[in-house]
Amino acid sequence: MADITASMVKELREKSGAGMMDAKKALTEAGGDIDAAMEELRKKGMAKADKKSSRTAAEGLVAVVTKGTKGAVIEVNAETDFVSRNEEFQAFVEGVAQKALDAGDSVEDLGAADLNGKSVKDSLTGLIATIGENMNLRRCQNLEVSKGAVVPYVHGALKDGLGKIGVLVALESDADEAALQAIGKQVAMHVAAAFPKYLNRDDVDAAEMERERKFLIEQAKAEGKPEEIAEKMVEGRMRKYYEEVCLLEQIFVIDGETKISKVIENAGTEAGSPVELKGFVRFQLGEGIEKEEEDFAAEVAAVAGG
């Protein structure tokens, strides 16, 4: 049997992120072969992760990061809110966010990116085994402008760039960077609060728009309006619909009276150079994930009963 030295255990721990006893056991089983021990740890980590993969992961963190005129936002889920305060988990999310700047909007490409000598996907598998919760790299998205700024904002940040709601706002302009950051931050805060779905009317999904129009026509008819009157009423109600879902037509939450399109126009006037709002991204942690209802009292009783 090969002698397993402390330096070998240390080397394997640094490469794998495994605990001391797990590293020593893997080395012993592999006869001191570090590469074979690494493969064994990887398999065990994947097996543990597979067992947890059926459990709902709707907590975790959203991260935003910017570099020059580019920004990225990602969401990494875990099962409980406690994990979001775990320093190892936070460091992983921060590292993945940096990699997302070059991965585009593909979760698969981001999962394959190198993170400290291992793929993001394998690093996540190891983290699942270490922390003991199901985790999931759910989504990522980039924004970029040819000139100007991509401005980040995190609502309720746990630390810089990490929180529950992450926003990016892309402003294209020759205006001063400080001026763009200032107005971008305000618009990003608005996006976090107002939850727009689209930038403008042209971006609205055609099928969704038609469903809304039909609904409003039927609503007007139900109020006893003749069809020709109902059609005219719908035009006004559709304007209201656009004001709810399109960022540029929403009323600025900070002053309660100015449309975002006018806010951007005014910012350009003040900065001495036109400003164009090219796009935005808003990620809210766990949105769209159906959470399981848990009976905590029953769970405790079950544990107490053995």
Summary of the structure (lengths in Angstrom):
residues: 306
radius of gyration: 25.1
end to end distance: 40.2
largest distance: 90.9
contacts: 965
relative contact order: 0.12
helix: 53%
strand: 22%
